[in-house]
Amino acid sequence: MTDPDMFARGLEMRRQVLGAEYVDANLNGTDEFMMTFQKLLTEWAWGYSWSRPGLDPKTRSLINLAMLTALGKYEELSIYVKGALNTGVTVQEISEVLLHATVYCGTPAGRQAFRAAHKALIEEGALEKPAE
């Protein structure tokens, strides 16, 4: 059973953080089977957790970057790097949180996180592509 109010609130927050184009593409390409997951994700993660007043979206973004590094979820991390920029996180803050996560999660995790973040930051135009 889903909560339509929580879904609507979550969808608004999800679009605010990740961008409407990204979110809508995820939802538009979803069949009935996967929509079950999309509803759960949108209601719980975005409608309940991200929409709570205790932390602002910028802080939640920084926490997510550290957790995704710890979990080794680098593809997700690159999505949330883009979202972090939308919540006002700076490139320097992303670097600092990944550096901090590297100390606690280990250098292999940190290396992969930095690589994923670097690629995402270049794609978003927050960093210039290095000269070849």
Backbone as CSV, one residue per row, in Angstrom:
resi,resn,N_x,N_y,N_z,CA_x,CA_y,CA_z,C_x,C_y,C_z
1,MET,0.845,-1.172,0.000,0.000,0.000,0.000,0.896,1.244,0.000
2,THR,0.535,2.211,-0.813,1.347,3.419,-0.907,0.582,4.617,-0.364
3,ASP,1.329,5.637,-0.007,0.778,6.886,0.512,0.931,7.944,-0.577
4,PRO,-0.180,8.351,-1.218,-0.082,9.310,-2.331,0.550,10.644,-1.923
5,ASP,0.291,11.106,-0.701,0.887,12.362,-0.249,2.399,12.224,-0.101
6,MET,2.836,11.105,0.457,4.265,10.893,0.633,4.947,10.717,-0.731
7,PHE,4.265,10.068,-1.659,4.822,9.912,-3.004,4.977,11.273,-3.663
8,ALA,3.968,12.115,-3.586,4.031,13.451,-4.194,5.138,14.289,-3.564
9,ARG,5.238,14.257,-2.249,6.291,14.997,-1.538,7.666,14.456,-1.934
10,GLY,7.770,13.132,-1.999,9.027,12.500,-2.378,9.417,12.803,-3.808
11,LEU,8.448,12.801,-4.702,8.727,13.088,-6.095,9.238,14.520,-6.254
12,GLU,8.657,15.436,-5.526,9.106,16.832,-5.566,10.557,16.944,-5.072
13,MET,10.869,16.310,-3.951,12.222,16.368,-3.397,13.207,15.655,-4.320
14,ARG,12.822,14.516,-4.837,13.693,13.737,-5.728,14.047,14.546,-6.971
15,ARG,13.048,15.226,-7.542,13.298,16.078,-8.710,14.182,17.266,-8.346
16,GLN,13.968,17.831,-7.173,14.769,18.976,-6.725,16.247,18.591,-6.615
17,VAL,16.515,17.423,-6.060,17.897,17.003,-5.823,18.532,16.412,-7.076
18,LEU,17.878,15.459,-7.701,18.484,14.733,-8.814,18.190,15.338,-10.180
19,GLY,17.242,16.260,-10.231,16.856,16.871,-11.493,15.650,16.184,-12.088
20,ALA,14.704,16.986,-12.541,13.457,16.452,-13.095,13.711,15.556,-14.307
21,GLU,14.655,15.937,-15.154,14.932,15.151,-16.359,15.366,13.731,-16.005
22,TYR,16.284,13.603,-15.035,16.771,12.289,-14.614,15.642,11.469,-13.986
23,VAL,14.916,12.082,-13.064,13.847,11.365,-12.356,12.747,10.948,-13.317
24,ASP,12.306,11.871,-14.156,11.228,11.555,-15.093,11.639,10.461,-16.077
25,ALA,12.901,10.454,-16.490,13.380,9.393,-17.377,13.325,8.045,-16.671
26,ASN,13.648,8.030,-15.377,13.562,6.788,-14.608,12.127,6.308,-14.503
27,LEU,11.222,7.212,-14.249,9.823,6.830,-14.077,9.153,6.477,-15.403
28,ASN,9.458,7.216,-16.451,8.827,6.974,-17.746,9.227,5.637,-18.355
29,GLY,10.412,5.169,-18.037,10.864,3.894,-18.575,10.575,2.726,-17.646
30,THR,9.624,2.896,-16.741,9.362,1.894,-15.713,8.082,1.128,-16.008
31,ASP,8.189,-0.203,-15.986,6.986,-1.017,-16.141,6.345,-1.236,-14.763
32,GLU,5.243,-1.938,-14.754,4.490,-2.147,-13.509,5.336,-2.840,-12.443
33,PHE,6.141,-3.807,-12.845,6.987,-4.535,-11.903,7.969,-3.596,-11.213
34,MET,8.691,-2.789,-11.975,9.693,-1.889,-11.409,9.064,-0.673,-10.724
35,MET,7.819,-0.344,-11.100,7.159,0.799,-10.467,6.929,0.528,-8.983
36,THR,6.798,-0.732,-8.604,6.678,-1.079,-7.191,7.898,-0.564,-6.429
37,PHE,9.080,-0.779,-6.992,10.305,-0.271,-6.367,10.367,1.252,-6.428
38,GLN,10.018,1.829,-7.559,10.053,3.289,-7.702,9.151,3.974,-6.670
39,LYS,7.989,3.415,-6.429,7.075,3.985,-5.428,7.679,3.882,-4.029
40,LEU,8.217,2.724,-3.698,8.848,2.539,-2.393,9.990,3.530,-2.206
41,LEU,10.876,3.603,-3.193,12.018,4.510,-3.139,11.571,5.960,-2.992
42,THR,10.618,6.370,-3.790,10.164,7.762,-3.775,9.479,8.104,-2.464
43,GLU,8.672,7.198,-1.935,7.969,7.464,-0.677,8.909,7.426,0.525
44,TRP,9.684,6.373,0.651,10.513,6.202,1.856,11.742,7.086,1.846
45,ALA,12.541,6.943,0.780,13.799,7.694,0.751,13.551,9.189,0.583
46,TRP,12.697,9.543,-0.361,12.528,10.957,-0.703,11.369,11.620,0.028
47,GLY,10.255,10.930,0.176,9.095,11.522,0.845,9.211,11.518,2.351
48,TYR,9.827,10.477,2.890,9.979,10.382,4.340,11.330,10.914,4.798
49,SER,12.415,10.287,4.368,13.735,10.635,4.894,14.232,11.998,4.402
50,TRP,14.325,12.188,3.100,14.865,13.435,2.558,13.993,14.643,2.882
51,SER,12.714,14.450,3.114,11.798,15.577,3.358,11.655,15.947,4.827
52,ARG,12.328,15.235,5.698,12.253,15.554,7.128,12.970,16.874,7.409
53,PRO,12.536,17.580,8.436,13.121,18.894,8.730,14.458,18.864,9.471
54,GLY,14.900,17.728,9.986,16.078,17.677,10.848,17.399,17.999,10.178
55,LEU,17.523,17.713,8.886,18.741,18.011,8.127,18.343,18.649,6.801
56,ASP,19.154,19.581,6.341,18.875,20.195,5.044,19.376,19.271,3.923
57,PRO,18.887,19.458,2.699,19.298,18.597,1.589,20.810,18.601,1.336
58,LYS,21.482,19.720,1.554,22.928,19.767,1.350,23.638,18.792,2.293
59,THR,23.250,18.803,3.563,23.857,17.896,4.538,23.548,16.449,4.181
60,ARG,22.315,16.180,3.789,21.951,14.813,3.395,22.782,14.357,2.187
61,SER,23.025,15.274,1.263,23.856,14.937,0.097,25.261,14.534,0.516
62,LEU,25.854,15.291,1.423,27.201,14.973,1.895,27.234,13.623,2.595
63,ILE,26.234,13.353,3.412,26.144,12.061,4.098,26.033,10.929,3.080
64,ASN,25.198,11.117,2.060,25.036,10.085,1.036,26.345,9.778,0.331
65,LEU,27.134,10.810,0.026,28.410,10.570,-0.649,29.317,9.697,0.207
66,ALA,29.347,9.968,1.497,30.177,9.157,2.401,29.643,7.727,2.494
67,MET,28.326,7.586,2.627,27.758,6.235,2.748,27.941,5.422,1.476
68,LEU,27.748,6.046,0.330,27.916,5.323,-0.931,29.367,4.916,-1.151
69,THR,30.299,5.744,-0.664,31.711,5.361,-0.709,31.928,4.131,0.169
70,ALA,31.398,4.173,1.379,31.564,3.054,2.310,30.960,1.764,1.763
71,LEU,29.857,1.888,1.060,29.182,0.713,0.509,29.775,0.252,-0.828
72,GLY,30.647,1.067,-1.395,31.225,0.711,-2.689,30.241,0.823,-3.835
73,LYS,29.297,1.744,-3.731,28.261,1.922,-4.757,28.604,3.139,-5.622
74,TYR,29.604,2.971,-6.485,30.181,4.094,-7.211,29.293,4.618,-8.337
75,GLU,28.499,3.752,-8.952,27.567,4.225,-9.976,26.517,5.128,-9.327
76,GLU,26.000,4.705,-8.182,25.051,5.535,-7.433,25.723,6.822,-6.959
77,LEU,26.983,6.711,-6.537,27.711,7.881,-6.065,27.763,8.953,-7.145
78,SER,28.002,8.558,-8.380,28.075,9.561,-9.444,26.734,10.267,-9.633
79,ILE,25.639,9.558,-9.448,24.307,10.187,-9.524,24.157,11.193,-8.392
80,TYR,24.601,10.829,-7.214,24.444,11.701,-6.053,25.452,12.841,-6.029
81,VAL,26.561,12.718,-6.747,27.456,13.865,-6.922,26.722,14.950,-7.697
82,LYS,26.045,14.541,-8.744,25.262,15.503,-9.528,24.160,16.119,-8.671
83,GLY,23.509,15.293,-7.859,22.489,15.793,-6.943,23.066,16.727,-5.900
84,ALA,24.264,16.408,-5.419,24.910,17.258,-4.412,25.133,18.660,-4.955
85,LEU,25.537,18.757,-6.202,25.705,20.073,-6.813,24.382,20.833,-6.813
86,ASN,23.287,20.130,-7.052,21.955,20.762,-7.049,21.542,21.250,-5.667
87,THR,22.093,20.657,-4.619,21.738,21.077,-3.257,22.710,22.101,-2.693
88,GLY,23.656,22.562,-3.520,24.565,23.602,-3.084,25.910,23.133,-2.570
89,VAL,26.190,21.841,-2.695,27.486,21.319,-2.275,28.532,21.773,-3.298
90,THR,29.676,22.228,-2.813,30.742,22.674,-3.701,31.658,21.519,-4.072
91,VAL,32.429,21.726,-5.111,33.420,20.728,-5.519,34.392,20.483,-4.368
92,GLN,34.812,21.540,-3.682,35.728,21.402,-2.543,35.104,20.555,-1.435
93,GLU,33.820,20.764,-1.146,33.142,19.969,-0.109,33.042,18.507,-0.521
94,ILE,32.787,18.247,-1.799,32.755,16.866,-2.286,34.122,16.222,-2.091
95,SER,35.161,16.937,-2.443,36.516,16.430,-2.256,36.798,16.123,-0.787
96,GLU,36.400,17.028,0.089,36.651,16.844,1.525,35.907,15.644,2.088
97,VAL,34.646,15.469,1.705,33.890,14.338,2.243,34.449,13.023,1.698
98,LEU,34.897,13.018,0.450,35.492,11.799,-0.103,36.855,11.517,0.523
99,LEU,37.600,12.543,0.808,38.876,12.367,1.502,38.646,11.773,2.886
100,HIS,37.665,12.317,3.590,37.331,11.811,4.922,36.866,10.350,4.843
101,ALA,36.032,10.045,3.856,35.554,8.673,3.679,36.711,7.734,3.332
102,THR,37.681,8.224,2.577,38.840,7.401,2.221,39.595,6.948,3.458
103,VAL,39.751,7.860,4.413,40.468,7.518,5.650,39.748,6.400,6.393
104,TYR,38.440,6.439,6.427,37.672,5.457,7.190,37.287,4.212,6.392
105,CYS,37.211,4.338,5.067,36.766,3.215,4.237,37.908,2.514,3.510
106,GLY,39.066,3.139,3.472,40.218,2.561,2.799,40.492,3.198,1.456
107,THR,41.742,3.097,1.037,42.139,3.752,-0.208,41.509,3.150,-1.462
108,PRO,41.257,1.843,-1.554,40.575,1.359,-2.758,39.178,1.977,-2.912
109,ALA,38.446,2.054,-1.826,37.118,2.674,-1.883,37.233,4.154,-2.215
110,GLY,38.179,4.829,-1.586,38.371,6.248,-1.849,38.755,6.519,-3.289
111,ARG,39.635,5.704,-3.821,40.067,5.875,-5.211,38.888,5.761,-6.159
112,GLN,38.087,4.722,-5.974,36.923,4.534,-6.843,35.912,5.661,-6.677
113,ALA,35.726,6.118,-5.445,34.795,7.222,-5.197,35.282,8.503,-5.866
114,PHE,36.561,8.803,-5.714,37.117,9.990,-6.365,36.989,9.891,-7.881
115,ARG,37.241,8.722,-8.432,37.134,8.545,-9.889,35.697,8.762,-10.360
116,ALA,34.736,8.172,-9.648,33.330,8.331,-10.020,32.891,9.788,-9.882
117,ALA,33.311,10.423,-8.802,32.951,11.826,-8.580,33.593,12.715,-9.636
118,HIS,34.852,12.456,-9.954,35.566,13.249,-10.950,34.847,13.204,-12.290
119,LYS,34.479,12.004,-12.707,33.758,11.838,-13.976,32.435,12.607,-13.950
120,ALA,31.688,12.486,-12.857,30.402,13.175,-12.746,30.588,14.690,-12.742
121,LEU,31.593,15.176,-12.056,31.847,16.620,-11.994,32.224,17.173,-13.361
122,ILE,32.983,16.413,-14.130,33.310,16.837,-15.499,32.050,16.849,-16.350
123,GLU,31.239,15.793,-16.243,29.992,15.718,-17.020,29.059,16.882,-16.709
124,GLU,29.071,17.336,-15.466,28.187,18.445,-15.054,28.811,19.814,-15.314
125,GLY,30.047,19.832,-15.784,30.704,21.098,-16.051,31.246,21.797,-14.812
126,ALA,31.297,21.074,-13.694,31.827,21.640,-12.459,33.350,21.597,-12.438
127,LEU,33.923,20.725,-13.254,35.378,20.639,-13.442,35.660,20.590,-14.929
128,GLU,36.810,21.086,-15.306,37.223,20.983,-16.704,37.895,19.634,-16.920
129,LYS,37.682,19.096,-18.090,38.321,17.828,-18.456,39.826,18.072,-18.556
130,PRO,40.635,17.196,-17.945,42.094,17.371,-18.016,42.588,17.287,-19.469
131,ALA,43.625,18.041,-19.761,44.233,17.980,-21.081,44.862,16.601,-21.289
132,GLU,44.748,16.093,-22.477,45.306,14.761,-22.774,46.711,14.846,-23.272
